[in-house]
Amino acid sequence: MAPNEVLKSIFAASLLMLSCVEKPAVNHPDDVRAIEEMSAARADAFNRGDAISIAAYFTEDGVLMAPGMPVATGRNAVEAYYQQIFSQYETVLESYYEEVQVSGDLAFGRGVAEVTLIPLNGEGELLSTSKYINILQRQEDGTWLTSHDIWNENQ
């Protein structure tokens, strides 16, 4: 076979192999719905004052970047962060994603949140509105967990 014919054969085989490679799903409605449901369940856990359940929605090495606080890494650190809030306040959270983007096994959600903290000692309540980004990873079982959570206040 002539060198040009060999190159043409290699090129054709390469194109055939590339066409068989599965492309990652982008914004599949089932993924977007699963991510939104996970976020709603996390918000429900916040409203119940359940730090353990919140931490369970993070990957083992999940990163929490709260305003004015050191980075909390890992489920135990995430749980401790929320537990210190729940030990001082009754909490009310309203949050939702304004945008969810999925590409393969990674996704992000951009949202807004309004948090009311009602001190257990009876002092006046605190209100905070913020914007946030969550980065999410699909797990082997197909569920989605938060790998990174960062937010900042609007005021």
Backbone as CSV, one residue per row, in Angstrom:
resi,resn,N_x,N_y,N_z,CA_x,CA_y,CA_z,C_x,C_y,C_z
1,MET,0.860,-1.173,0.000,0.000,0.000,0.000,0.905,1.235,0.000
2,ALA,0.545,2.225,-0.783,1.327,3.451,-0.891,1.195,4.258,0.393
3,PRO,2.229,5.061,0.739,2.187,5.859,1.971,0.939,6.730,2.072
4,ASN,0.502,7.326,0.968,-0.708,8.155,1.015,-1.933,7.326,1.352
5,GLU,-1.990,6.102,0.839,-3.119,5.216,1.119,-3.122,4.809,2.592
6,VAL,-1.932,4.572,3.161,-1.833,4.217,4.579,-2.345,5.384,5.426
7,LEU,-1.913,6.600,5.105,-2.363,7.780,5.849,-3.877,7.959,5.733
8,LYS,-4.428,7.746,4.544,-5.873,7.864,4.369,-6.608,6.824,5.201
9,SER,-6.067,5.619,5.247,-6.695,4.556,6.040,-6.658,4.879,7.528
10,ILE,-5.518,5.372,8.001,-5.384,5.747,9.414,-6.340,6.880,9.742
11,PHE,-6.420,7.880,8.869,-7.311,9.016,9.083,-8.766,8.556,9.131
12,ALA,-9.157,7.681,8.198,-10.537,7.189,8.158,-10.855,6.386,9.425
13,ALA,-9.914,5.546,9.860,-10.129,4.758,11.080,-10.235,5.669,12.292
14,SER,-9.440,6.720,12.346,-9.491,7.676,13.459,-10.835,8.383,13.511
15,LEU,-11.330,8.808,12.354,-12.642,9.456,12.315,-13.738,8.503,12.764
16,LEU,-13.645,7.259,12.340,-14.641,6.271,12.741,-14.623,6.068,14.250
17,MET,-13.432,5.970,14.836,-13.331,5.786,16.294,-13.864,7.000,17.030
18,LEU,-13.547,8.200,16.571,-14.024,9.411,17.235,-15.539,9.527,17.161
19,SER,-16.133,9.076,16.083,-17.587,9.161,15.962,-18.287,8.199,16.913
20,CYS,-17.576,7.183,17.382,-18.156,6.202,18.296,-18.001,6.603,19.761
21,VAL,-17.189,7.625,20.036,-16.980,8.059,21.414,-18.243,8.736,21.916
22,GLU,-18.728,8.305,23.059,-19.947,8.877,23.636,-19.652,10.282,24.149
23,LYS,-20.460,11.217,23.709,-20.300,12.594,24.170,-21.041,12.766,25.487
24,PRO,-20.495,13.572,26.406,-21.174,13.750,27.689,-22.527,14.434,27.506
25,ALA,-23.470,14.025,28.345,-24.797,14.645,28.316,-24.682,16.105,28.735
26,VAL,-25.377,16.963,28.034,-25.377,18.383,28.359,-26.806,18.781,28.679
27,ASN,-27.019,19.236,29.914,-28.317,19.733,30.370,-29.465,18.758,30.128
28,HIS,-29.226,17.494,30.373,-30.307,16.519,30.265,-31.353,16.865,31.323
29,PRO,-32.625,16.915,30.953,-33.672,17.315,31.910,-33.692,16.471,33.191
30,ASP,-33.385,15.178,33.095,-33.367,14.336,34.294,-32.267,14.776,35.259
31,ASP,-31.106,15.166,34.715,-30.011,15.640,35.564,-30.373,16.962,36.228
32,VAL,-30.915,17.876,35.456,-31.299,19.184,36.006,-32.331,18.996,37.111
33,ARG,-33.318,18.148,36.872,-34.349,17.885,37.881,-33.739,17.259,39.138
34,ALA,-32.835,16.289,38.972,-32.198,15.637,40.121,-31.382,16.640,40.934
35,ILE,-30.693,17.538,40.271,-29.893,18.558,40.957,-30.807,19.518,41.712
36,GLU,-31.886,19.947,41.085,-32.830,20.853,41.754,-33.489,20.174,42.953
37,GLU,-33.808,18.888,42.824,-34.400,18.149,43.950,-33.407,17.995,45.101
38,MET,-32.152,17.729,44.776,-31.128,17.622,45.816,-30.976,18.956,46.534
39,SER,-30.976,20.038,45.799,-30.854,21.361,46.400,-32.043,21.657,47.314
40,ALA,-33.223,21.284,46.877,-34.425,21.496,47.702,-34.362,20.650,48.977
41,ALA,-33.866,19.433,48.873,-33.727,18.577,50.061,-32.694,19.160,51.028
42,ARG,-31.632,19.723,50.486,-30.618,20.375,51.328,-31.223,21.577,52.043
43,ALA,-32.033,22.365,51.344,-32.697,23.518,51.958,-33.668,23.061,53.041
44,ASP,-34.370,21.961,52.789,-35.282,21.411,53.786,-34.512,21.001,55.048
45,ALA,-33.360,20.379,54.869,-32.521,19.993,56.016,-32.080,21.236,56.790
46,PHE,-31.761,22.321,56.084,-31.388,23.577,56.741,-32.552,24.087,57.582
47,ASN,-33.743,24.038,57.028,-34.922,24.528,57.748,-35.278,23.654,58.949
48,ARG,-34.860,22.402,58.930,-35.066,21.506,60.078,-33.921,21.595,61.085
49,GLY,-32.853,22.327,60.740,-31.692,22.405,61.629,-30.913,21.104,61.673
50,ASP,-30.811,20.419,60.535,-30.204,19.096,60.453,-28.850,19.164,59.743
51,ALA,-27.807,19.438,60.511,-26.463,19.592,59.954,-25.940,18.294,59.340
52,ILE,-26.288,17.154,59.930,-25.816,15.867,59.412,-26.352,15.637,57.998
53,SER,-27.637,15.905,57.790,-28.225,15.714,56.456,-27.640,16.689,55.447
54,ILE,-27.401,17.923,55.859,-26.792,18.882,54.923,-25.440,18.359,54.466
55,ALA,-24.617,17.926,55.409,-23.275,17.437,55.080,-23.336,16.228,54.153
56,ALA,-24.373,15.413,54.277,-24.507,14.221,53.432,-24.741,14.583,51.968
57,TYR,-25.162,15.806,51.682,-25.353,16.248,50.300,-24.066,16.803,49.693
58,PHE,-22.966,16.712,50.425,-21.643,17.112,49.939,-20.818,15.864,49.631
59,THR,-19.881,15.996,48.703,-18.925,14.918,48.483,-18.057,14.784,49.733
60,GLU,-17.367,13.655,49.868,-16.502,13.424,51.035,-15.510,14.564,51.242
61,ASP,-14.996,15.124,50.145,-14.012,16.207,50.229,-14.628,17.548,49.835
62,GLY,-15.938,17.675,50.016,-16.649,18.891,49.638,-16.077,20.130,50.309
63,VAL,-16.201,21.256,49.609,-15.637,22.532,50.058,-16.776,23.525,50.257
64,LEU,-16.804,24.134,51.439,-17.784,25.157,51.782,-17.032,26.468,51.991
65,MET,-17.424,27.489,51.225,-16.756,28.786,51.296,-17.779,29.842,51.707
66,ALA,-17.990,29.942,53.017,-18.953,30.901,53.562,-18.290,32.269,53.701
67,PRO,-19.059,33.341,53.558,-18.496,34.684,53.668,-17.850,34.914,55.037
68,GLY,-16.664,35.492,55.021,-15.985,35.878,56.255,-15.502,34.717,57.107
69,MET,-15.488,33.511,56.550,-15.096,32.325,57.307,-13.967,31.605,56.579
70,PRO,-13.153,30.843,57.330,-12.161,30.001,56.651,-12.873,28.930,55.819
71,VAL,-12.198,28.429,54.824,-12.745,27.364,53.994,-12.951,26.122,54.861
72,ALA,-14.118,25.499,54.736,-14.416,24.250,55.431,-14.345,23.129,54.397
73,THR,-13.490,22.139,54.640,-13.304,21.048,53.683,-13.659,19.716,54.328
74,GLY,-14.511,18.959,53.647,-14.919,17.646,54.115,-16.258,17.700,54.826
75,ARG,-16.948,16.564,54.832,-18.285,16.500,55.427,-18.294,16.884,56.897
76,ASN,-17.276,16.453,57.659,-17.254,16.793,59.087,-17.171,18.295,59.294
77,ALA,-16.362,18.976,58.483,-16.224,20.432,58.602,-17.512,21.133,58.181
78,VAL,-18.160,20.630,57.140,-19.440,21.201,56.692,-20.483,21.028,57.795
79,GLU,-20.549,19.836,58.360,-21.500,19.581,59.442,-21.238,20.510,60.627
80,ALA,-19.975,20.678,61.002,-19.632,21.538,62.144,-20.032,22.986,61.872
81,TYR,-19.811,23.459,60.647,-20.192,24.829,60.305,-21.690,25.037,60.539
82,TYR,-22.498,24.138,59.995,-23.946,24.300,60.129,-24.423,24.054,61.561
83,GLN,-23.791,23.125,62.257,-24.213,22.842,63.624,-24.033,24.059,64.524
84,GLN,-22.953,24.818,64.305,-22.759,26.018,65.130,-23.842,27.052,64.867
85,ILE,-24.382,27.087,63.664,-25.510,27.980,63.367,-26.763,27.486,64.085
86,PHE,-27.044,26.178,63.940,-28.270,25.615,64.514,-28.265,25.620,66.041
87,SER,-27.100,25.677,66.641,-27.040,25.730,68.105,-27.401,27.121,68.634
88,GLN,-27.436,28.115,67.744,-27.739,29.487,68.145,-29.044,30.032,67.565
89,TYR,-29.512,29.428,66.460,-30.644,30.014,65.736,-31.637,28.956,65.271
90,GLU,-32.874,29.369,65.194,-33.863,28.678,64.379,-33.676,29.272,62.986
91,THR,-33.786,28.466,61.949,-33.433,28.945,60.615,-34.589,28.784,59.629
92,VAL,-34.686,29.751,58.730,-35.652,29.693,57.641,-34.906,30.075,56.364
93,LEU,-34.916,29.164,55.403,-34.223,29.388,54.137,-35.199,29.255,52.990
94,GLU,-35.161,30.226,52.101,-35.843,30.140,50.813,-34.760,30.300,49.765
95,SER,-34.573,29.283,48.936,-33.544,29.378,47.901,-33.974,28.618,46.663
96,TYR,-33.383,28.987,45.559,-33.654,28.303,44.300,-32.552,28.633,43.311
97,TYR,-32.403,27.735,42.350,-31.450,27.960,41.266,-32.089,28.832,40.198
98,GLU,-31.327,29.789,39.713,-31.735,30.560,38.542,-31.187,29.929,37.269
99,GLU,-30.147,29.098,37.440,-29.503,28.466,36.289,-28.843,27.175,36.754
100,VAL,-29.004,26.136,35.962,-28.297,24.879,36.172,-27.694,24.475,34.832
101,GLN,-26.405,24.169,34.824,-25.723,23.724,33.617,-25.043,22.398,33.930
102,VAL,-25.280,21.404,33.067,-24.716,20.069,33.243,-23.887,19.734,32.025
103,SER,-22.705,19.165,32.270,-21.869,18.657,31.191,-21.200,17.380,31.695
104,GLY,-21.692,16.267,31.229,-21.139,14.984,31.669,-21.429,14.762,33.144
105,ASP,-20.380,14.513,33.910,-20.522,14.216,35.338,-20.281,15.433,36.222
106,LEU,-20.204,16.617,35.627,-20.038,17.863,36.384,-21.175,18.811,36.061
107,ALA,-21.509,19.634,37.032,-22.572,20.617,36.832,-22.340,21.793,37.763
108,PHE,-23.027,22.889,37.455,-23.067,23.979,38.423,-24.489,24.500,38.499
109,GLY,-24.804,25.025,39.666,-26.074,25.685,39.874,-25.801,27.074,40.421
110,ARG,-26.459,28.079,39.818,-26.338,29.466,40.288,-27.697,29.857,40.831
111,GLY,-27.697,30.361,42.066,-28.984,30.661,42.662,-28.987,31.848,43.593
112,VAL,-30.144,32.042,44.198,-30.343,33.102,45.181,-30.953,32.487,46.429
113,ALA,-30.668,33.127,47.541,-31.164,32.613,48.820,-31.530,33.770,49.736
114,GLU,-32.548,33.520,50.543,-32.913,34.443,51.612,-32.951,33.622,52.903
115,VAL,-32.151,34.036,53.869,-32.039,33.311,55.138,-32.512,34.214,56.265
116,THR,-33.378,33.657,57.097,-33.790,34.331,58.325,-33.242,33.507,59.487
117,LEU,-32.508,34.180,60.368,-31.975,33.543,61.565,-32.711,34.117,62.765
118,ILE,-33.349,33.245,63.533,-34.118,33.664,64.707,-33.345,33.194,65.935
119,PRO,-32.711,34.120,66.655,-31.878,33.720,67.804,-32.683,32.943,68.844
120,LEU,-32.089,31.868,69.327,-32.739,31.057,70.350,-32.822,31.796,71.686
121,ASN,-31.996,32.841,71.858,-32.014,33.604,73.103,-33.073,34.707,73.098
122,GLY,-33.878,34.776,72.025,-34.987,35.717,71.990,-34.659,37.084,71.427
123,GLU,-33.420,37.348,71.075,-33.076,38.638,70.475,-33.678,38.741,69.083
124,GLY,-33.551,39.914,68.458,-34.150,40.165,67.139,-33.597,39.265,66.052
125,GLU,-34.454,38.957,65.076,-34.034,38.080,63.993,-33.152,38.804,62.992
126,LEU,-32.369,38.021,62.266,-31.448,38.526,61.254,-31.910,38.029,59.890
127,LEU,-31.824,38.903,58.889,-32.213,38.541,57.531,-31.024,38.764,56.609
128,SER,-30.776,37.806,55.740,-29.675,37.905,54.791,-30.149,37.425,53.428
129,THR,-29.821,38.173,52.390,-30.064,37.710,51.027,-28.707,37.538,50.353
130,SER,-28.589,36.518,49.538,-27.294,36.241,48.913,-27.474,35.590,47.554
131,LYS,-26.367,35.507,46.856,-26.278,34.771,45.602,-25.227,33.695,45.802
132,TYR,-25.364,32.570,45.087,-24.440,31.468,45.319,-24.176,30.663,44.064
133,ILE,-23.090,29.913,44.132,-22.726,28.948,43.096,-22.439,27.621,43.788
134,ASN,-23.023,26.562,43.274,-22.689,25.203,43.691,-22.061,24.495,42.504
135,ILE,-20.979,23.788,42.759,-20.428,22.873,41.759,-20.818,21.477,42.230
136,LEU,-21.284,20.669,41.304,-21.805,19.350,41.649,-21.119,18.268,40.835
137,GLN,-21.041,17.077,41.430,-20.455,15.925,40.746,-21.447,14.767,40.785
138,ARG,-21.582,14.111,39.631,-22.408,12.906,39.573,-21.628,11.787,40.256
139,GLN,-22.316,11.034,41.103,-21.705,9.913,41.803,-21.885,8.629,40.995
140,GLU,-21.176,7.592,41.380,-21.257,6.320,40.658,-22.679,5.778,40.591
141,ASP,-23.488,6.066,41.616,-24.874,5.579,41.618,-25.827,6.493,40.845
142,GLY,-25.274,7.548,40.215,-26.080,8.459,39.403,-26.609,9.673,40.144
143,THR,-26.478,9.700,41.476,-26.938,10.856,42.242,-25.936,12.002,42.102
144,TRP,-26.388,13.174,42.473,-25.548,14.368,42.411,-25.253,14.849,43.820
145,LEU,-23.987,15.217,44.071,-23.582,15.802,45.349,-22.813,17.086,45.091
146,THR,-22.856,17.970,46.069,-22.149,19.246,45.979,-20.676,19.029,46.291
147,SER,-19.802,19.485,45.408,-18.361,19.425,45.682,-17.846,20.772,46.173
148,HIS,-18.505,21.862,45.772,-18.105,23.210,46.183,-19.360,24.071,46.355
149,ASP,-19.394,24.834,47.424,-20.506,25.743,47.686,-19.897,27.063,48.130
150,ILE,-20.227,28.124,47.411,-19.717,29.460,47.755,-20.846,30.465,47.580
151,TRP,-20.900,31.431,48.498,-21.920,32.463,48.388,-21.406,33.766,48.973
152,ASN,-22.095,34.831,48.617,-21.835,36.126,49.246,-23.136,36.892,49.354
153,GLU,-23.147,37.790,50.319,-24.372,38.547,50.606,-24.571,39.633,49.581
154,ASN,-25.830,39.975,49.371,-26.164,41.038,48.422,-26.025,42.417,49.048
155,GLN,-26.039,42.482,50.402,-26.010,43.799,51.059,-24.681,44.047,51.704
